[in-house]
Amino acid sequence: MSTHLAILPLDIIGTLTTRLNQENRHPDYATRFLRLPHPRTGLSSLFLLHDQHSQDDPTKTSSILEVQAISPTNARTWFVGEEVVADGKLMVMTPMDPMFLLMNLLRVPQARDGSKGNFRPMPDIIEEIAATISDVSEKDAQKDPSLKVSADDVISFLSLDFVQSSIKRVCDVKVITEEITVYRYSHDIVLENLKGKVGRLSDPRVAEMSRTLVRNLAKDGLMDDGKEELLESGRIKLACELLSQYLPRDILQDLIASYDFSKLDAHLKTVRDEELALLAAAPDTGKRTKAAKAGTAGNGNQKKKKDVRVADAVATDDGDKKRKKDAKSSHGVEKLKKVNVAGMSKLSTFFTKKAA
């Protein structure tokens, strides 16, 4: 059995610890993994279903966690006590609003002609969604088995009580009788609830808890005095970007279009133009830097030329000394020239043929 390190919310860790400390599985705890289409990409993703309640506390706590694996660029291992975990991945499990999963699933039965469709009982909608997604993932699983989403996982998720209570945030609801309630996916209701999320995330008390968001706002010059209106728009846009991790492209575009970012966009364009102007001036600075380097190189070249001249002078002087030395060594030759060679045979006579 492979071992993985994971980051979990404290309440989940407490629940799992309680279960592990008991001899038998507690009937009031339910934890299982589900494979469901990711709301942004539609690809098969792993989620952890956590459902907890006890006899002492009648309140039922249920949640769905997104499971993500963070893999290191280079090979890495973990040391846990005396054990070595060869797989250096880190599993991160974070709570997720089931609304994001619902908006993606409940759009599946929508009419292809773009109309809103008809109201239908939820059991019929769930059955169609499960069958459609299962058929699509079956084709994808032929290329990659990990992309398979089973109909059982879809049905299990959509049948959960806390998921059922969230359906009204995604659908129009009509109560026909006490026994019959019908539903229809509503794009307007989805946008309305998303804007509520944007409002909560863009609240200064929430947005400024993140240093990253504050740095982004300051970088764009939105934290300066007198730019309160632009700052508010900046917070709203950042909130939309945060939600974009869980939104299909068309819903994200409609969400952004529901706000007026014209002044913010004009301000950001001015900031970007100033940055581009500075970048455009960078080559001149580069030329000056190159000129400075060329000047230094020129000084170096002059020094080299001077060194060459010195070397030449030294070489010339050495040559003169050598010639003087050669001149001194030729005194023996001069003495030989003064020797009387009359009557001496020439050296060439020793190499000529004798006469017959």
Salt bridges, closest charged atoms under 4 A:
ASP28 OD2 - HIS26 ND1 3.77
ASP28 OD1 - HIS53 NE2 3.52
ASP51 OD2 - LYS60 NZ 3.14
GLU66 OE2 - HIS38 NE2 3.36
ASP87 OD2 - HIS4 ND1 3.53
ASP87 OD2 - LYS89 NZ 3.88
ASP97 OD1 - ARG169 NH2 2.70
ASP97 OD2 - LYS197 NZ 2.54
GLU128 OE1 - ARG120 NH1 2.43
GLU138 OE1 - LYS148 NZ 2.55
ASP153 OD1 - ARG32 NH2 3.20
ASP161 OD2 - LYS60 NZ 3.89
ASP172 OD2 - ARG184 NH2 3.61
ASP203 OD1 - ARG205 NE 3.09
GLU208 OE2 - ARG235 NH2 2.66
ASP220 OD1 - ARG272 NH2 3.19
ASP224 OD2 - LYS227 NZ 3.82
GLU229 OE2 - LYS263 NZ 3.28
ASP250 OD2 - ARG107 NH1 2.76
ASP254 OD2 - HIS187 NE2 2.82
ASP265 OD1 - LYS237 NZ 3.15
ASP273 OD2 - LYS269 NZ 3.12
GLU275 OE2 - ARG272 NH1 3.81
ASP307 OD2 - LYS303 NZ 3.45
ASP317 OD2 - LYS321 NZ 3.54
ASP320 OD1 - ARG323 NH2 2.15
GLU334 OE2 - LYS337 NZ 3.70
